[in-house]
Amino acid sequence: MLLSVLLKSIDCELFTEDVEIGFITDNSEKCKENSIFVCHKGAEKFVESAVSNGAVAVVSAEKITESCYIAEDTRKAYSKLCSEFFGNSHKKLKLIGVTGTNGKTTVGSMLYHILTMSGRKCALLGTTGYLHCNENEEATLTTPDPFIMHRMFYEMTECGTEYCIMEASSQGLFQERLYLLEFEIAVFTNLTSEHLDYHGNMENYRKAKEKLFAQSNASVINLDDENAESFLKASKGERITYSLKKDEADFTAKYIRFFEGVTDYVIVGNELIHRIKLQTPGNHNIYNSVAAIVASIKCGLTLEEAANALRSFYGVKGRFEILPLKTDYRVIIDYAHTPDSLKQVLLTLSDFRKNRIITLFGCGGDRDKGKREEMGKIAAFYSDMVVITSDNPRHENPSDIINDILKGTEDTKTPVYIIENRKKAIEYALQKAQKNDIILLAGKGHETYQIIGDEKISFDERKTVADFLK
């Protein structure tokens, strides 16, 4: 696409020779011949590198080079340029956004399953991958980079996709990756402490997520969350609420029964009623499923269609994933990496435990340090044995992270073991397992790597368990 055409989308006039643009990026290292480099505040030192790599135009808030075009908000400009480059393809899709601290991946996956089972052609973009047009790309970000996202939107329209379900992360929303997009439905799951290293405080974190609801024609809100009122106020379109506790909600889950690995409840709302059977246990999955059901009804499906589809939903990789082992104990992998998500999975395990719960976990480095002590306290309170290990230490010393976690276990009588090497920690937990024990490997979930320093090292907990049991 011509540079002059792209510049018009951000209200800039061409002042040099026109050129055909083949790529747009805000990463100077990814620049190539005939590309545009969008320079955000603080990245000015990378302009020279971008130009040497092939950038023919720079978009920034200030004049840096002769080929520099001025945009007051470079984040929005980046999204605008990418949208224009791919023909504003998002306008041909029905977009559904899911946001919240926990549950985004499961709600999105449930909704994708329901809509697909009903014959709708869907795409799903989120933490576990970018599933579209019968392909599954590895996810580099929960909410994709604008160029990648708009490229996928274009491909979706070419292959006949009707719905695109997206996880909307707080960083993605704050960085305007979703700028210009109009959502048919926005779903709010819950809000607990997370990413405070990035946002600074809970108010900023909440406001970042609220942006999604100002861009949506309808909102599906968890009325049981203490932040529900704020999200209802932020919603510009129709507001639909759901709950497990409050009869004033539009949809409520009633008569909840738990069995081993199965959940049974009745959903009631808008003069509708239906029994729901889930293959995924836990209160948190009732919330997730009700949110998905309500969103699917808003998409035009009947309650019966949604309920029938959920019967064949068996969960998401790394979300309460029970490993298929020939042992007299169970090993469960879950992505739980926040205090609330760890508490919820441990409460679920408590509902059908027959012996001990052994919890193995760590915390990520270069991330919110405030949650570490609390997660240590939760693990020790709800478990019979705790193994504290390394997660993704990144640039922090793993032992420093472990010491932060240990502060939460100081007053417990629960045995706590420290094994920094995650592989050895898992092997230790397996060695200690007794009949009918449950071993929870928390924090990694779908991830098949560890991040140590700047290096991404291959590490799959499933393989570690399988190799040990050979």
Secondary structure, 3 states (H helix, E strand, C coil): CEHHHHHHHCCCCCCCCCCECCEEECCHHHCCCCEEEECCCCCHHHHHHHHHCCEEEEEECCCCCCCEEECCCHHHHHHHHHHHHCCCHHHHCEEEEEECCCCHHHHHHHHHHHHHHCCCCEEEEECCEEEECCEEECCCCCCCCHHHHHHHHHHHHHCCCCEEEEECCHHHHHCCCCCCCCEEEEEECCCCCCCHHHHCCHHHHHHHHHHHHHHECEEEEECCCCCHHHHHHHCCCEEEEEECCCCCCCEEEEEEEEECCEEEEEEEECCEEEEEEECCCCHHHHHHHHHHHHHHHHCCCCHHHHHHHHCCCCCECCECEECCCCCCCEEEEECCCCHHHHHHHHHHHHHHCCCCEEEEECCCCCCCCHHHHHHHHHHHHHCCEEEECCCCCECCCHHHHHHHHHHHHCCCCCCEEECCCHHHHHHHHHHHCCCCCEEEEECCCCCCEEEECCEEEECCHHHHHHHHCC
